[in-house]
Amino acid sequence: MAKEKESESKSERILNAAEELFARHGYDGVTMRQIASRAEVDVALANYHFGKKEELFHAVFNRRAEILSATRRKVLMESQKQAGKGKQSLEQIIEAFLLPLKIAQESQEPGWRNYMALLAYVLTSPVWNEVLMPTVFDKRVEEFIDALKSALPDAREEDIHWCYHYVSGALALTLAQTGRIDRLTGGQCKSTDFDTAYNLMIPFVAAGFREVCKPKKKRK
């Protein structure tokens, strides 16, 4: 641990410490003094680099947001390119949406695992979702919605958005790794089994989209 800290700049140590603590305890459960202590720096230095706790929280969230969002877009574009003149399948679109998250969760770097839990926290927070999600992630949602419209040409747009909303909920629980499925199944299922979690989520989500987005008679 000491050698790792020596190789990091002090600002990186502060970001990494804050990321870990925010992911575990949420915004309100962490103080700047705790972050500084975890990073082994003086609290005044943490304030100097990042200002108030809210500014540090923004910095922590945004640090990996652009990387993850850009990777998802790249995977989607590559999937569309592979489809060529043929229509991209619903399963391919969903996989493109989920795959970068799966890779991040499987990363051997603790920071990415912490960030996935932090993302789940923000996704389900009525306060932080509104503040942080629009800056990066929400800007790319329309690209996936357009791809879904192409795969489901007869679907109502609002139905597609509702399904996307449900996907976000299932995803947040998977990202959070609460361990609840481990307890409920007596260990038969594990929240750390990312291969199973994501491989099953693709057909589950696709079936939901197809059922909800089936052509309907005009509503009165």
Helices and strands as residue ranges (DSSP letters): H 2-7, H 10-25, H 32-39, H 43-50, H 53-83, H 90-106, H 110-123, H 128-132, G 133-135, H 137-151, H 157-176, H 180-184, H 194-212
